[in-house]
């Protein structure tokens, strides 16, 4: 019974992450239908997606602080309500600024409140051991949701029902998760009278008197004094540019440029999501055992090579080479998250959720820049080819940024009661190299 109670919150978190990420990524499957109906350019739609991606990231540290102040349950339920509102109202839109406000602002704010900062909060509160594996599972849920939803949305959008039906379905599903969150989720293991998973003592949460904005800003100020933060943030910005910003947003229209049907391209993204589920969980397992900096370097190197070969494997149908790309890129899609979260824990202790929220904000700023830049590249040159090559080169830069973390001083807060000191000492020694 104790173990079931320990595992229930992260199971609910997994469902919420899958849904939120899927809802956020939906416009990637709607580019062509929106262009056909409204005549909007790729750059115009890409701008709305950029606003979505930027808010998805910038919201994260403030959402983590709000969770500390008002509770995970209240913030998560409110976020799902925002997503439902933003998605449902799109059926009435007639101009591009409404797309920006609804999918960009409302859905971006809602999904950003249930993003990787949420993952770090759940992992830190509910787990002492196996934090890397848990982070991998939850992260994979978010990324996989964003990709696996796309074939369903693309099918609905191309059916006689049209893209509006897809928007209504998303709104209804998001709203349906709210009662589950409110009724079943608990804030801390202490609410059940049990210790965190792998811990020996029940740890009572400390009352939080500071307001959420102050918590978030203080977390950034403290983190900014550490070189590790800047290396992590820069590397993760490149991560966002080369995943959410470029591939998740522009893969379907890029494949369409080569004659591939949208539903087929969305199916390839779903396959990337399936491989990502495996790769990110495996990355979590590896993070519990190996140097996180070296894992990041390997992941970014593989991603860079994959993106550099992508322009040569596009075709009007699925080929063997495209499936090879899907496998390697999928296994690596967000495998970077578990080692990045682990490094935040090593350097910033119990402040890790808020600090990682800021690192993730950089991830999404990178994604937003890439989404807009790739759309402008397509409008200017008639092809995405330059964008793929730039993304591949940036991934190689991220390899060196990750390895530079080795020269940073580990600056940690004192352990809190119940924290596994032995594991932290080992992790700190790994970070020092």
N, C-alpha and C positions, 0 to 999 in steps of 0.2 A: 504493500500500500504506500509506504514511504517513497519508494522509487517511482511509482506511478505519479505521485504528487510532484516529485521533482521534475519529471519529464513532461507533464501536462503543459506548463507554460510555453516551453519551446516548441511543442507540437502546434499549439495555437499560433505562436509567432510564425512558424513555418507557413501555415495556411495564409496568414495575413500578408506575409512577404510575397508569396506567390501571386496572390490577388493584386496587391498594390503595384508590383512591378509589371504584371501583365496589363493592367489598366493604363499605366503610364506609357508603355511602349506601343499601345494600339495605333497611334497616328502613323507609325512606320508602315502599316498595311493599308493606310487610307490615302496615301499621296496621290495615286492615280485616280481613284474615284473623286477626290476633291478637285483635282485639276480638271477632270472631265466635266464636272457640274458647274464649278465656279470660274474656271479659267485661271486659277492662281498659279504662279510660277513655282518651280522647285525651291527657289530661294525664299519666297514668301512663306511657304509651308515649313521650310527648314528653320526660319526665324521663330515661328511658333514653337517648334520642337526645341529650339535652343533655349527659349524662355523656360519651357518645361524642365529641361535638363539642368539649367542653372539653378532654378528654385528647388529642384529635387535635391541638389547638393547643398546649397546655402541654408536650406531649412534644417538640415541634419543636426548641426551643433545646438541650435536653439531648441529643436525638438527633444534632443537628449537632455538638455537642461530643464525643459518643461516636464519631462518624465520624472526627473529628480524632484521637481517642485510639486507637481499635481498628480503624478502617477502615470504609469504606462497605459493602464486601462483607459483612462479618460482621454489621453492624447491619441491613442490608436483608434478608438471609436469615433472621435471627432474627425480624424484624418480620413477614415473610410466614408464618412458622411460628405466631406468635401469632394472626394473623388466621385461619389454618386451624383452630386449636384453638378459638378463640372461636366461630366460625361453626358448626363441626361439633358442638359440645356443645349448641347450642341445641335440637337435636332431642329432648333429654331434659328440657328445662325444663318446669316446671309452675307456677311462681309468678313474679311480676313482678320480685322482687329478683334472680332468676337471669338475667332479660333484662338488667337493669342490669349485672350482673357480666360477662356474656358479650359481648353486643353493645356495652354501654357501656364497660366497663373493658378487656377483652382486645382486642377489635377496635379500640377507640379508641387504645390504646397502640401496637398494631401499625401501624395506618394512619398515626398521628401521626409514627411514625419514618420514614415514606416520604411526606412531605408537601412543602410548599413550601420548608421549610428544606433538604431534600434537593435541591430544584431549585437553590437558591442555591449549595449546595456543588458540585454538578456544573458549573454555569456558571462559577464562580470558578476551579475547578481546571483545567478542560479547554479554556477559551476565553478569548482575549484580545480578539479582535474578534467582532462579531455577538453579544455577550452578551445584548442585548435580544431579538433574534430567537430565540435558543436558549431563553431564559427563557420567551418566549411559547409556543413549541412544547411545552415540557415542562409548563408550567402548563395549557395547553389539554388536554394528555393526561390530567392528573389530573381536571379538571372534566368533560371529556367522558366519561371512564370512569364517573364517578359518575352521570351522567344516562343514558347509552346502555345501561348495565346494567339500568336500572329496568324497561323493557318486558319483557325476558327474565324477570326475577325475578317481575314481576307476572303474566305468563302462566303461569309454573310454579306460582305460589301459587294461582291461580284454577283450575288444572287438577285432575283427580282426584288427581294426585300430591301436591298440596298444598305449603304453604310449607316443610315439612321437606326436601323434595327440593331446593328452591332453596338451602337452607342447606348441604346436603351438596355440591351442585355447586360452590358458592362455596369451600367448604373444600378440595375436590379441586383446583380450579384454582389457588388460592393456594399449596398445597403443591407443585404441579407447577412453579411458577416458581423454587423454591429451587435445584434443580440448575443451572438456566441461570445464575442469579446467581453461584453459587459457581465455576462452570467458566469463564465467559466474561468476567466483569467484572474490570477492573483499577482500582487506586486512583488513580494519577497518570499523566500522559503520560510521565513519566520511567521508569515501569515498562516502557514500550515503547522507551525511548531516543529519544523524539521531543519536540518542543516543544508547548505548547498550541496550539490552532487559532488562527492569526493571529500567533503569536509566532515569534521568531527563535532563541531559546536554550532548551535543555533545562534546566528548573528542578527541582533536587532538592528534595523536600519536607523541611522542617525537622522533626527529631524532636520529638515532643510529650511533655513530661514531666509536665505538670499533669493532674490527674484531670478527668474530664468535667464533674462538677458544679461544680468551681471555675471551669473555663473558661466555663461557661454563666453563672454568677453574675457573674463579672468582666465578661463582655460586657454584661450588663444594667446593672451599676453604671456602666460607662463610658458606655453609650448614654444612660442617664437624665440625664446632665449636659447633654445636647443638646436644645434645644427641638424640633429637627427630629424627634427620636425620638418625642416626645409627640404632635406633630401627625400623624405617620405612624401611630402606634399607635391614636390615637382615630379617625382616618379609616378605618383598616383594621378596627377593631372594628365600625363601622357597615357596612362592606363585608360582614363575616361575618354580621351580623344580617340583612341584606337579601338574602343568597344562600343559603348553607348552612343557616342557622338557620330561615329563613322559607320560601322558595320550594322548595328541595330537600327539605325535611322535610314541609311542609304543603300543597304545591300539589295533590298527588293527593287527599288527603282533602277539601280545599276544593272541588276540581272535583266530587268525588263528592257533596258537599252539594247541588250544582246539578244532579244527575242524570246526570253524565257517568260512564261506566264507568271503572274503575281502569286497565284496559289502555290505553284511549284517552288518559287523562290522562298515563299513563307515556310514551306515544308522543309527546305534546307536550313532555314534559321531555327526551326523547331528541332531539327536533328542536331544542330550546334548546341541547342539548349540541353538535349539529352546527354551529349558528351560532356557538356559543362557540368551537369549534375555529378557525373562520375569524377571528372577532373578536379572539381573544387572540394568534394568530400575527400578525395585522395590527398589533395593539397593540405587539408586540415590535419589528416593523419600524419603526413610528412612534417608539418609544422611542429607537432608535438615531439618530434624526434631529431630534427636537423636544424641547421643554422638558417634562420628566416631570410637573412640578407642574400645568401647564396641561392636559395630557392627563388627569390624574386629575380635575380639576375638570369637564371635559367629560363624562367617563364617569359620574361621580356624578350630574351634572345629568340626563343621559339616563335613568339608572336610576330616579331619583326620579320623573320624569314617567311612566315606564312603570308603576311600582307604584301611582301615584295613579289611573291609569285602569283598572287590572286588575279591581277589583270590578265594574265596569260591563260587562265583556266575558265574564264567566263565563256559560256556557249548558250545556244538556244535550248539545249536540253541538258540533263544531268550526265556528267561524264565521270570516269574513274578518277581523273585528276581533281575534279571539284570535290569528290567525296574524300579524297586524301586531305585537301584543304579543310573541309568541314571537320574531319576527325581531329587534326592537330590544333586548329584554331579553337574548336569547341572544348577540347581538353584543357585549353589554356585561357578560356574566355575571362573568367574572374577568379582563376586559381591564385591570383595575387592577393586576394582579400585576407585569407587566414594568416599568412606571414606578416602582412601589413598591420593587422590588428594585434598580432603577437608582439611586434616591435613597439607599438604604442603602449601596450601593457608593460613591457620591460622598461621603457623610458619614462612613463608617466603614471604608473601604478593605477590607483583607483580613479584617477582623472581620465583614464583611457577612453571611456565612451565619448566624453565631450571633445577631447583632443582628436580622436578618430573622426568625430563629426566634422571638424575643421579640415582634416586631411581629405575626407570624402567630399567636402565642399569644393576643394581644389580639383578633385576627380571630375565633378560635374561641370565646373567652369571649363575645364579642358574639353569635356564632352560638348558643351554648348558652343564653344569656339569652333570645334571640328564640324559640328552639324551645320552651322552657318557657312563656314568656309567651303565645305564640300558641296553644298547646294550652289554657292556662287561659282565654284569651279565648274560644275555641270552646266550652269547657265552660260558661262563665258566660253568654255571650250567644247561643249557638247559631249563631254565624257568625264568620268570620274578618275581616269587613270592617274593624273598627277597626285590626287588625294591619297590613293593607295600607296604610292611610292614615298610620299612625305611621312605618312603614318608608319611605314616600315622603318624608315630612318630614325624617327623619333623613338621608336621602341628600342632601338640599339642604344640611343642616348640614355634611356631609362636603365639599361644594364649597368652602366657606369655610375649612375646616381645611386643605385641600390648598393653597390659595392663600397661607395664612399661612406655609408653609414657606419662602417667598421671603425672609422677614425673619430667617431663622436663619443663624447663622455656620457655614461649612463647616469641620468639624474632622476632619481626616483623619490617618491613620497614614502614615509614609513609604512610598513605593512599594517593593514587593519586586522582586528581580531578575527581569527578563523581563516586568514589567508594562508596559503601553502607556502611557507618561507623557503623550504628546500627547493621547490620547483622554481621559485623566483630567483634564487641564487644561481642555479644552473643556467637559467635563461639569461641572467645578467652577464655571466661569464661567457656565454655564447656570443652575446652582442659585442663584448669587448674584443672578440676574436682571439 
